[in-house]
Amino acid sequence: MMPNKAATNVAFTPYEISLCLHDVPRTRMWKEAIEDSVSPGDVVVDAGSGTGILGVFAAMAGARKVYCVELHPRFIPLIEHLAEQNGVADVITVIHADATTVDIPEPVDVLICELLCTGQFFEPEVQVVNHLRQYLREEGTIIPRRIRSYVRLLDAQEMLYGVRIDCDSRSVVLDSDEPVSTRVRYDTIDFSGPAPLQVDTTATVTARKSRVADAVLIEGEADLTDHITTVTTKFLYNPEVIFLKQERMIEAGTDYSIRIRYPYGGDSLDALFEVEPA
Ligand SMILES: C[S@@+](CC[C@H](N)C(=O)[O-])C[C@H]1O[C@@H](n2cnc3c(N)ncnc32)[C@H](O)[C@@H]1O
């Protein structure tokens, strides 16, 4: 196991946090999951609070105490202000800290952690949940429950505006990107127990077309509860196109193995994706 190392350089900007807040379908899914999970009198942690919106949902659902933990100093007064404006300032305690190492002063009924990212790159969701689960009561609840990641091979477009653009990765799929294999699940992070800190696996896909594969398309989703699974929204689970270090000609009907290795919370460009005939 790798150490439970904090990815502390990923605090969001005010611009990004506003995109999160105003991504209405995303934020509504979380509201519903919180309302389904928080009971009156519960103690809740909202790890990576941002504006504090999820913590306020928990307080409005009847929590006795909500600890909002946020790394970025700029967001601390925002969370306090949101709590005051909505009449829940007495319930919310804001903690300016790294959620991968923070101490919580009492046992927790519900742990909320929205550090979700496609492939679970960039954001320390796993490190935060692994750390904070020590405070969770035995019958406590974690939102999300599970995270799944999917991969397929892509013949990705590199010409745009008449210009050849060789990027390493992008969080957008272009109309001319062509999926060239089946899509398979290559990873499940299950928060019913401590999660490993890295992906180290091989996925097998079947080529659908005979042409070049020069990228992988990574997609993700999370079960916020047993009944609410995320859908892709403007700011949640954007598909991630990662170009292969070595492109490969593939043949329709042939199986290919994709060797996948990366630490959660790291840069997608440092991830290993290697394609070989299976
Ligand atoms: C995707 S945003 C979610 C914000 C908010 N919970 C929401 O749903 O709108 C992630 C937030 O986690 C914060 N963050 C990132 N790493 C953190 C860490 N190690 N400890 C505490 N907060 C962290 C970021 O600064 C950002 O505000």
The ligand as an SDF file (V2000), in Angstrom:
LIG
                    3D

 27 29  0  0  0  0  0  0  0  0999 V2000
  -15.2830   19.5490   -5.9920 C   0  0  0  0  0  0  0  0  0  0  0  0
  -15.1600   20.8150   -4.7690 S   0  0  0  0  0  0  0  0  0  0  0  0
  -16.6490   20.4920   -3.8860 C   0  0  0  0  0  0  0  0  0  0  0  0
  -17.1520   21.6590   -3.1030 C   0  0  0  0  0  0  0  0  0  0  0  0
  -18.4770   21.4490   -2.3930 C   0  0  0  0  0  0  0  0  0  0  0  0
  -18.4370   20.3320   -1.4660 N   0  0  0  0  0  0  0  0  0  0  0  0
  -19.5800   21.2450   -3.3670 C   0  0  0  0  0  0  0  0  0  0  0  0
  -20.0370   20.1100   -3.5300 O   0  0  0  0  0  0  0  0  0  0  0  0
  -19.9920   22.2150   -4.0150 O   0  0  0  0  0  0  0  0  0  0  0  0
  -13.8720   20.2250   -3.7190 C   0  0  0  0  0  0  0  0  0  0  0  0
  -13.4980   21.1320   -2.5500 C   0  0  0  0  0  0  0  0  0  0  0  0
  -12.5620   20.4290   -1.7270 O   0  0  0  0  0  0  0  0  0  0  0  0
  -11.4980   21.3000   -1.3350 C   0  0  0  0  0  0  0  0  0  0  0  0
  -10.3280   20.4670   -1.0320 N   0  0  0  0  0  0  0  0  0  0  0  0
   -9.4870   19.8610   -1.8990 C   0  0  0  0  0  0  0  0  0  0  0  0
   -8.5610   19.1450   -1.2470 N   0  0  0  0  0  0  0  0  0  0  0  0
   -8.8460   19.2540    0.0660 C   0  0  0  0  0  0  0  0  0  0  0  0
   -8.2600   18.7280    1.2500 C   0  0  0  0  0  0  0  0  0  0  0  0
   -7.1890   17.9340    1.1840 N   0  0  0  0  0  0  0  0  0  0  0  0
   -8.7910   19.0770    2.4360 N   0  0  0  0  0  0  0  0  0  0  0  0
   -9.8910   19.8980    2.5020 C   0  0  0  0  0  0  0  0  0  0  0  0
  -10.4900   20.4180    1.4210 N   0  0  0  0  0  0  0  0  0  0  0  0
   -9.9840   20.1050    0.2170 C   0  0  0  0  0  0  0  0  0  0  0  0
  -11.3360   22.2180   -2.5200 C   0  0  0  0  0  0  0  0  0  0  0  0
  -10.6900   23.4350   -2.1490 O   0  0  0  0  0  0  0  0  0  0  0  0
  -12.8020   22.4210   -2.9300 C   0  0  0  0  0  0  0  0  0  0  0  0
  -13.3650   23.4780   -2.2090 O   0  0  0  0  0  0  0  0  0  0  0  0
  1  2  1  0
  2  3  1  0
  2 10  1  0
  3  4  1  0
  4  5  1  0
  5  6  1  0
  5  7  1  0
  7  8  2  0
  7  9  1  0
 10 11  1  0
 11 12  1  0
 11 26  1  0
 12 13  1  0
 13 14  1  0
 13 24  1  0
 14 15  1  0
 14 23  1  0
 15 16  2  0
 16 17  1  0
 17 18  1  0
 17 23  2  0
 18 19  1  0
 18 20  2  0
 20 21  1  0
 21 22  2  0
 22 23  1  0
 24 25  1  0
 24 26  1  0
 26 27  1  0
M  CHG  2   2   1   9  -1
M  END
$$$$
